[in-house]
Amino acid sequence: MLKALLEHVLRPGFGFVERGGRVCPRLGGRSARLVVTMGMPGLVYRLWFGAHAARLLRRSILGLVGIRPVRLTLFGNIEGHGRAERTLMRMAALGRGGR
């Protein structure tokens, strides 16, 4: 589903237009939250790997079409007894807060 969304957003004429050789974003004024879940600690992903996938989405895809700000929420170490349930509760709280 994410791939289908990105294909529509990145389509010329919908997400951006070219005018005089310049790319003009068309989805400005919108924001996004990226939620990344992983088995490793979130701090390791951020510091050791530089949060490469999140940076790619934030800068090269969402930034291209004008979606800003893009907030990043990392949920690490979700494997194990009860951790997935706690992660879901925290995600629900983020959704209710609208931030």
N, C-alpha and C positions, 0 to 999 in steps of 0.2 A: 504494500500500500504506500509506503514511503517513496519507493522508486516511482510509482505512478504519479504521485503528487509532485515530485521533483521534475519529472518529465513535462508536466503541464506548466509548472511555474517557470521553468527555464525556456519554454517555447518563445521564440521571438514573436513579439506582438502582444503577448500576454504579460510576461514577467518583465520584459524590457523591450525597448525599441531602439533602433539605430537611427541617429539623425546626424547627418554631416560627418560620418565616420566616428561618432561618439556613441557610447552605450548610455542610454537614459533609462534608469530604473522606473518601473511603473507601480511597484507595491510599497512605496514609501508610506510612513505613518503607521506601519504595523510592527508588532514585536513578536518574539518567539521565545520559547523555552525548550532547550535541548535536554533531554533526560537520558543519561547513559548509565546502564547497569552493567556490572562486571563482577567476576569472581575475585579479582585482585583488589587490593586496597586502592581507593580513589586517589590518595596522595601519591602513590607509586605511579599511577597512570598519568597524573598531572605533571609530576616532577621528572620522572625517568623517561617517559614516552612523550612528554610535551603535549598531551591531550591532542594528538595529531588528527584524529578523525573529527573531533569536535571543532578544532580550528578550521579544518577543511570545510565543514558544513557552514560554520559561522561566516567565514571570510569569502570563500570562493563561490558558494551557492546562494545562501540567504543574503549576503551582502551585495551580490551582483544585482539582485532584483530590488534592493532597497529596504529589506526587512531589518530594522534596528530599533531598539537594542535586542540582542540575542543573549538570553541568560542561560547559563550552564549549570545543571545540577548533576552531580556524580553520586551514584550509589554503588559503593564498592563492598566487597566481602558479603555478597548477598547469598552465597551458598551456605547451607547449614540449617540447623533446626530453628525454625521460627524467624529467620532473617528475612525471607521473602515476604512474609506477612507484614512485618514491621516496615519494610520498604514500601509496600503497597499503601499502608496507612499514611506514611509520610508523603507519598505522591498525591494521595487524596487530599491531604491538608494543603499541599501546594496548589492544587486545582481549585479548592474552595477559596483560597486567598487571592487568586487572580493575579499573582505576581510571578 
